Amino acid sequence: MNAADFGPLLVSYDDVARAAERIAGHAHRTPVLTSRNVNERTGASVFFKCENLQRMGAFKFRGAFNALSQLTPEARANGVLAYSSGNHAQAVALAGKLLDVRATIVMPQDAPGVKLEATRDYGAEVITYDPNAVVRETFAACLAAERGLAVIPPYDHPHVAAGQGTCAKELLEETGPLDILLAPCGGGGLLSGCAVAASGLAPQCRVIGVEPEAGDDATRTFRTRTLQSVRNPDTIADGARTPSLGKVTLPLVMRYVSDMLTVSDAELLKTMFFLWERMKILVEPTGALAAAAVLEGKFAAQGARVGVILSGGNVDLRWAARQLS
């Protein structure tokens, strides 16, 4: 199948560029860090885009603010609903607070406590559900219909994906053309947005998505060229526990992404603690996916200029302490 067979491409580089204009002055232009230790270990020049230092602690703020800022006046007045295990929840809650849009967030009961607390602190109403008994998309759709709320999905929306792509735009503007760009992949919003951004700024750059082994639906989709899914994968990368790529993200991934890789939870933990100890930056498990692919030698990096998106830093420190015991 050709990429066009998966559906229309609903996000262009121009969409990413316009999103960058909308979020300017609201989202942080996060730093790009390097590490001599990492470069010596990998034989590459590695550039880390630190979205763990973004507002509310993750790249998700970019897409949420871009989406909410384009709501109609009626939709703004009614409010929005989002469903998320944590980072998108916080992002919509914060964007809603800044734009004076009431936010209702549907979250699983087992979402990290730090993310539940932060979402409430941003002023959102949080409604929890049992992920083993409820399909969150169905539950959220019913609730939104009852209350007349606009749904802001975590990844499968063109405004969300375009907003997420702004982090790769910033990275490439700072580093110049890269040979390889790695981004974590859950539902594909960040990966597809970054791939679109790279297509406009560095067409020769190979964009690679990285998933947890237990949630490898996008990797299987990429290999088989048939949409694959997974239900509630058992992985510490809670931000990547998505069922499948979406109608918006699937065509973009199949058109602009060069490869997909997976890493184990053990490799994620090892990488996360390495980033804490050696680079002095707090990164959550999902946020370490792309870095793990580099540090665990999942692809040939020797001599390459490699960009890595560190997608988030909302760590439950009590959970992390238990992993060290």
Buried (B, 14 or more C-beta within 10 A) or exposed (E): EEBEEBBEBBBBBEBBBBBBEBBEEBBBBBEBBEBEEBBEBBEBBBBBBBBBBBBBBBBBBBBBBBBBBBBEEEBBEBBBBBBBBBBBBBBBBBBBBBBEBBBBBBBBEBBBEBBBEBBBEBEBBBBBBEBEEBEBBEBBBEBBEEEEBBBBBBBBBBBBBBBBBBBBBBBBEEBEEBBBBBBBBBBBBBBBBBBBBBBBBBEEBBBBBBBBBBBBBBBBBBEEEEBBEBEBBEBBBBBBBBBBBBEBBBBBBBBBBBBBBBBBBEBBBBBBBBBBEEBEBBBBBBBBBBBBBBBBEBBEBEEBBBBBBBBBBBBBEEBBEEEEE
